[in-house]
Structures are given as structure tokens and as C-alpha cells.
Amino acid sequence: MGELELAAILCTFLGGSEAETRKYFDTYEMTRHIRVDCETDSHVIEVALDGTSSARDSVHQALFAAHLTGKEPTVIMIDRDGYVGRFEYEMRPVTRAAGVTYIRCAKDVILRWAATSGLRDIPRDPTADDIVLVLTILHWHQ
């Protein structure tokens, strides 16, 4: 399961969120766009995979999306191997310095939550921004 699928699962946890939203901007007389992995009323969220140098790009993407939207930039690092590797280690001080919320989350927790979500009776407002609930459920680490 890749980054797109995991981002889609994470977005379903957030009431009122959208996956893969496009944000347009004009530059040099051209309209361009970026894609945000997950967007809520208050956050733009980029999903990164551990063990990949491209995870660093998530910080840039989150900051640029925040610039375009005025929302809080967030990076969720999916931990697939159970230990803090090089890029996860780098991410903590870099995101802190940049003012980006950083969350490290185990892939197994996401998959388990998705597989058992139908067994839970959690009343939710589908239009609410549930990022705080999701972060608590996913055992996030700052």
C-alpha cells in the first residue's frame, strides 16, 4: 500500500476533509496547481513515507499549501518499519523550526483503524474538522 492509498485512508478519518485537492496559483502568466494530500477546514496535510528522501519534500509542500490557503501546515510521516530512521529523525527538528505540525504514525495503526472502523459507534459531525480526534487516536508523537 502506497502513499496515495494511506493518505486516502487518513483523510477518511477526518470529518469534512478532502483528499487530493488542487490549489491553483498564477506564475509567469501561467496558471499552475499543486495537490494537497488531505485538506480540512483548518489544515493542509501532506503524507510522507519513512525511508524515502522524498519525505523531505512534504515540508515544502505543506508550507506552500499553507501559503496558498492560510491554513495550518501539517506533515504526517507513515512509519512502516517500526523504528526512527534517518528521514524521520531529520523531520522532527526541521518541522519544528519551520512551524509545521509533525506527526509520526505507524502504518499498522492506520490499517487496523480502517479495518475495524465499522465496529465502532463514534458519533461524529461529518462537517467537523476532526484532526485533534484523529491525532489522539493515531497515537501521534511530537
C-alpha positions as CSV (number, residue, x, y, z in Angstrom):
1,M,0.0,0.0,0.0
2,G,1.5,3.3,-1.1
3,E,1.3,6.9,-0.1
4,L,-1.8,7.8,-2.0
5,E,-3.8,4.9,-0.5
6,L,-2.6,5.7,3.0
7,A,-3.4,9.4,2.5
8,A,-6.9,8.5,1.4
9,I,-7.5,6.4,4.5
10,L,-6.2,9.1,6.7
11,C,-8.5,11.6,5.0
12,T,-11.5,9.4,5.7
13,F,-10.7,9.7,9.4
14,L,-11.2,13.5,9.2
15,G,-14.8,14.7,9.0
16,G,-15.1,17.4,6.5
17,S,-11.8,16.7,4.7
18,E,-11.0,16.2,1.1
19,A,-8.2,14.1,-0.4
20,E,-6.0,15.3,-3.3
21,T,-7.4,18.8,-3.5
22,R,-5.9,21.1,-6.2
23,K,-4.7,24.6,-5.3
24,Y,-4.2,27.0,-8.2
25,F,-1.7,29.9,-8.4
26,D,-0.5,32.1,-11.2
27,T,3.1,32.5,-12.1
28,Y,4.8,33.9,-15.2
29,E,1.5,34.3,-17.0
30,M,0.5,30.7,-16.4
31,T,-1.9,29.1,-14.1
32,R,-0.4,26.2,-12.2
33,H,-1.5,23.9,-9.4
34,I,-0.3,21.8,-6.6
35,R,-2.1,18.8,-5.0
36,V,-2.7,18.7,-1.2
37,D,-2.8,15.1,0.1
38,C,-5.6,16.0,2.6
39,E,-7.3,19.3,3.4
40,T,-9.6,20.2,6.3
41,D,-11.2,23.5,7.2
42,S,-8.1,24.4,9.2
43,H,-5.2,22.2,8.0
44,V,-3.3,21.3,4.8
45,I,-1.8,17.8,5.4
46,E,1.0,16.2,3.4
47,V,1.6,12.5,3.9
48,A,5.2,11.1,3.8
49,L,6.6,7.6,3.9
50,D,9.6,6.7,6.1
51,G,12.8,5.6,4.5
52,T,12.4,7.9,1.5
53,S,14.3,11.1,0.9
54,S,11.2,12.5,-0.9
55,A,9.7,12.7,2.6
56,R,11.6,16.0,2.9
57,D,9.5,17.4,0.1
58,S,6.4,17.1,2.3
59,V,7.6,20.0,4.5
60,H,8.0,22.2,1.4
61,Q,4.6,21.1,0.0
62,A,2.8,21.7,3.3
63,L,4.4,25.2,3.7
64,F,3.5,26.2,0.2
65,A,-0.1,24.8,0.5
66,A,-0.4,26.8,3.8
67,H,0.8,29.9,1.9
68,L,-1.9,29.5,-0.7
69,T,-4.7,28.6,1.7
70,G,-3.9,30.4,5.0
71,K,-4.3,27.0,6.8
72,E,-2.0,25.2,9.2
73,P,0.7,23.1,7.6
74,T,1.0,19.5,8.8
75,V,3.1,16.5,7.8
76,I,2.1,13.0,8.8
77,M,5.1,10.6,8.5
78,I,3.9,7.0,8.0
79,D,6.2,4.6,9.9
80,R,6.3,1.3,8.0
81,D,9.3,-0.3,9.7
82,G,8.9,0.4,13.4
83,Y,12.0,2.5,14.1
84,V,13.0,6.1,13.7
85,G,15.2,6.2,10.6
86,R,17.2,9.0,9.1
87,F,14.4,10.9,7.4
88,E,12.1,10.6,10.4
89,Y,14.9,11.8,12.6
90,E,15.6,14.8,10.4
91,M,11.9,15.7,10.1
92,R,11.3,16.5,13.8
93,P,13.8,19.4,14.2
94,V,13.1,20.7,10.6
95,T,9.3,20.9,11.0
96,R,9.7,22.4,14.5
97,A,12.0,25.2,13.1
98,A,9.6,25.7,10.1
99,G,6.4,25.9,12.3
100,V,4.9,22.8,10.7
101,T,3.0,20.3,12.8
102,Y,4.7,16.9,12.6
103,I,3.0,13.6,13.3
104,R,4.6,10.2,13.1
105,C,2.1,7.4,12.8
106,A,2.5,3.6,12.4
107,K,1.1,2.2,9.2
108,D,-0.3,-0.8,11.1
109,V,-2.3,1.5,13.3
110,I,-3.9,3.2,10.2
111,L,-4.7,-0.1,8.6
112,R,-6.1,-1.6,11.8
113,W,-8.2,1.5,12.4
114,A,-9.6,1.3,8.8
115,A,-10.3,-2.4,9.1
116,T,-12.2,-2.0,12.4
117,S,-13.9,1.4,11.8
118,G,-17.3,-0.3,11.1
119,L,-17.2,-1.9,14.5
120,R,-17.1,1.4,16.4
121,D,-20.0,3.6,17.2
122,I,-18.4,7.0,17.4
123,P,-21.0,9.8,16.8
124,R,-19.4,12.4,14.6
125,D,-20.4,15.6,12.8
126,P,-19.4,14.8,9.2
127,T,-18.7,18.5,8.6
128,A,-16.5,19.0,11.6
129,D,-12.7,19.2,11.4
130,D,-11.7,16.2,13.5
131,I,-7.9,16.5,13.2
132,V,-7.5,16.6,17.0
133,L,-9.5,13.4,17.4
134,V,-7.6,11.6,14.7
135,L,-4.2,12.7,16.1
136,T,-5.2,11.3,19.5
137,I,-6.5,8.1,18.0
138,L,-3.4,7.5,16.0
139,H,-1.1,8.0,19.0
140,W,0.8,10.8,17.4
141,H,4.2,11.9,18.7
142,Q,5.5,15.5,18.8
